[in-house]
């Protein structure tokens, strides 16, 4: 009788933990900044729930795998580009 009771209590605890985890995961989008993320000054990532999350940028990815991203750093605009062949180019425009 006690083994059955222990098994039922263990299963109940697992179901409760799963329900709590499911509601917590749906409350926050992955990488979303709900006021709980902090960004170290001068770095291109945020810390959310103790994990590094890339800052949202305006990266445009093309079907061939190439991409282009513009990041503002103070009064400068940094343009990062990577071609489909793997060539990386970074330019900086400061006004």
Buried (B, 14 or more C-beta within 10 A) or exposed (E): EEEEEEEEEEEEEEEEEEEEEEEEEEEBEEEEBEEEBEBEEEEEEBBBEEEEBEEEEEEEEEEEEBBBBBBEEEEEBBEBBBBEEEEEEEEEEEE
